[in-house]
Amino acid sequence: MSRTEQIASGLTAVRERIAAACAAAGREPGDVHLVVVTKTYPSSDVAILAELGVSDVGENRHPEAERKRAELGADGGGLTWHFVGGLQTNKADAVARYADVVHSVDRLRLVRALGKGAAKADRVIDALVQVNLEGRDEASGGRAGADPAEVEQIAAAIEGEPGLRLRGTMAVAPLGEDAAKAFERLRECAAALAEVHPQATIVSAGMSGDLEAAIAAGATHVRIGRAVLGERPPLR
Ligand SMILES: *Cc1c(COP(=O)(O)O)cnc(C)c1O
């Protein structure tokens, strides 16, 4: 089987899972967007995805993301590039030059750095507030995502940046907890945000292992890597 055939079959399987999950949740399959997460896979895979009609890809690290986008051509292969990983403030400027959507905005300093970078690059970037879904009793060291209580403050700061457009929320299900329960907390958080900011309609949740639970809880964007592209080598 060629790499194109492998990826096509992965895509078909994932699209079927999305359709089944939408049917089970009484939702339209067109309401859920697929972002294929291409981290660690070569840019030749990204080119194949584009050929197969994928419109959105996600990366989690700078400079890997920048390099691969450039390898697809000056226009990034015509794809929408999502930055889904933890983002250091000192890399925000660089990421603002090429990312179309940043899913991992989780603190005020990052809002300001991204906003500044976008303005400097004369771009407008879609921003999602990443929400931490771990219980309050979890150790807080190094965890990604804003506490649900901080989401509104971060959202308001995003709205104050001309280079950023507030579009919604994002979360990763905590390890070792029932994803369905965690995603229900995201649903509440997203609903509260959308009441204040009606344009914040994106709910980015669901990966290869838990896309069904995410769709049941209202995800509008699922971020899928392995189920489309195959197992990746372990991350360093
Ligand atoms: C890697 C990654 C994904 C995709 O994970 P898979 O298990 O490969 O589907 C989704 N979201 C984020 C933030 C990631 O880092």
PDBQT file of the ligand as one rigid body, heavy atoms in Angstrom, charges set to zero:
ROOT
HETATM    1  C1  LIG A 301      -0.645  15.279  19.383  1.00  0.00    +0.000 C 
HETATM    2  C2  LIG A 301      -1.836  16.085  19.705  1.00  0.00    +0.000 A 
HETATM    3  C3  LIG A 301      -3.093  15.727  19.217  1.00  0.00    +0.000 A 
HETATM    4  C4  LIG A 301      -3.340  14.483  18.384  1.00  0.00    +0.000 C 
HETATM    5  O1  LIG A 301      -3.155  13.349  19.148  1.00  0.00    +0.000 OA
HETATM    6  P1  LIG A 301      -3.401  11.875  18.525  1.00  0.00    +0.000 P 
HETATM    7  O2  LIG A 301      -3.464  11.009  19.726  1.00  0.00    +0.000 OA
HETATM    8  O3  LIG A 301      -2.243  11.598  17.647  1.00  0.00    +0.000 OA
HETATM    9  O4  LIG A 301      -4.673  11.925  17.769  1.00  0.00    +0.000 OA
HETATM   10  C5  LIG A 301      -4.149  16.545  19.549  1.00  0.00    +0.000 A 
HETATM   11  N1  LIG A 301      -3.999  17.652  20.303  1.00  0.00    +0.000 NA
HETATM   12  C6  LIG A 301      -2.806  18.028  20.789  1.00  0.00    +0.000 A 
HETATM   13  C7  LIG A 301      -2.709  19.254  21.621  1.00  0.00    +0.000 C 
HETATM   14  C8  LIG A 301      -1.679  17.262  20.503  1.00  0.00    +0.000 A 
HETATM   15  O5  LIG A 301      -0.500  17.634  20.989  1.00  0.00    +0.000 OA
ENDROOT
TORSDOF 0
